[in-house]
Amino acid sequence: MKKGRRNLHHAKFARLRRHLEICWDLLRPRRIRTRSARYAAALGEQLGLIERPNCCAWCRRRRLRLQRHHWSYDEPLNVTFLCVECHAIADTMTLEASTA
C-alpha cells in the first residue's frame, strides 16, 4: 500500500475511533450520539469492518439501495441492512419497544 493511501486509511480509523467514543459518551446529547453512530457505521463499511449484502436481511429481495438500521445506537457497528419498506417496519418496532 502506498504511503499516501496508508495515511488516509489510518486517518479513517482515527475518525472511526473518535466517533465510537462520542457514541459511548452518555454526557453528550442523544442527537449527537446517534449522528456519530450513523457516521461510524458508514466508516466501518468503507473500511471493510461491515459488509453490505446484496439483498434485504428480512424479505431477501434484491435491492439497489439498502439502508442501515441500528437496533441500538450504543452499538454503532451492529447494523442490519434493510430495504425501505422493511426499514419502516423496523423503525416502528424500535419506537414501540422504547415507549413500552
C-alpha positions in Angstrom: 0.0 0.0 0.0 1.4 3.4 -0.9 2.3 5.8 1.8 -0.4 8.4 1.0 -3.1 5.8 0.8 -1.9 4.2 4.0 -2.1 7.6 5.7 -5.7 8.0 4.5 -6.5 4.6 5.8 -5.1 5.4 9.3 -7.0 8.8 9.3 -10.3 6.9 8.6 -9.5 4.6 11.5 -8.8 7.5 13.8 -12.1 9.2 12.7 -13.9 5.9 13.4 -12.3 5.7 16.9 -13.3 9.3 17.6 -16.9 8.7 16.6 -17.1 5.5 18.6 -16.0 7.4 21.7 -18.7 10.0 21.0 -21.3 7.3 20.7 -20.4 5.9 24.1 -20.2 9.2 25.9 -23.5 9.5 27.8 -22.9 13.1 28.7 -23.4 14.2 25.1 -26.9 14.9 23.8 -28.7 11.9 22.2 -28.8 13.6 18.7 -25.0 13.9 18.7 -24.5 10.3 19.7 -26.9 9.0 17.1 -25.3 11.0 14.4 -21.9 9.8 15.4 -23.2 6.2 15.4 -24.5 6.6 11.8 -21.2 8.1 10.7 -19.2 5.3 12.5 -21.3 2.7 10.6 -20.6 4.4 7.3 -16.8 4.5 8.1 -16.9 0.9 9.2 -18.4 -0.1 5.9 -15.8 1.9 4.0 -13.0 0.2 6.0 -14.4 -3.2 5.4 -15.5 -3.9 9.0 -19.1 -4.1 7.9 -20.1 -5.9 4.7 -23.1 -4.7 2.8 -25.2 -7.6 1.4 -27.0 -7.5 -2.0 -30.4 -8.2 -0.6 -32.6 -7.1 2.3 -31.9 -9.0 5.6 -35.7 -9.6 6.2 -37.5 -10.0 2.9 -34.5 -11.2 0.9 -35.5 -9.2 -2.1 -32.6 -7.9 -4.2 -32.4 -4.1 -3.9 -30.1 -1.5 -5.2 -30.4 0.8 -2.2 -30.3 -0.8 1.2 -30.5 1.3 4.4 -28.6 0.7 7.6 -30.8 0.1 10.7 -29.4 0.5 14.2 -31.3 -1.5 16.8 -29.3 0.3 19.5 -27.1 3.4 19.0 -24.9 2.1 21.8 -23.6 -0.5 19.4 -22.8 1.6 16.3 -21.2 -1.2 14.2 -24.1 -3.6 14.8 -26.4 -2.7 11.9 -28.9 -4.6 9.8 -29.3 -3.8 6.1 -32.9 -3.4 5.1 -34.9 -2.2 2.2 -37.1 1.0 2.6 -40.3 -1.0 3.4 -38.7 -3.3 5.9 -36.8 -0.3 7.5 -40.1 1.5 8.1 -41.4 -1.6 9.9 -38.2 -2.0 12.0 -38.4 1.7 13.0 -41.9 1.3 14.3 -40.8 -1.8 16.2 -37.9 0.1 17.8 -40.2 3.0 18.6 -42.8 0.7 20.2 -40.1 -1.1 22.2 -38.7 2.2 23.6 -42.1 3.6 24.6 -43.2 0.3 26.3 
